[in-house]
Amino acid sequence: MVTTKHPVMRNIIGLFIVLSILIIMPSLQYALAQGDEAGEYLDRRVVIWNLFFRMMTVAFVIGAVVSGTLIWLIWRFRESHPKATPTKYEGTGALDE
């Protein structure tokens, strides 16, 4: 086990170990998969279009929710709203005596 007196150094060593594992594991997968038989082939255009379609669907849904929330907030807290009353810091509006 790595023991150091400095916590920053311990964090750097831990980060290095995690990153090295993340780099080594895919390499081992390719090296050990050489003996496998060829499976079914993928049409890249179909896969890319499917990913694009899913991402755009999620993006449009999030955009619609954000736009709807903004419209509701603007409508709800507009200055001419019937329930809008000035706070004690704003005064009455008539030259604020």
Order of alpha helices (4+ residues) and beta strands (2+ residues): alpha-alpha
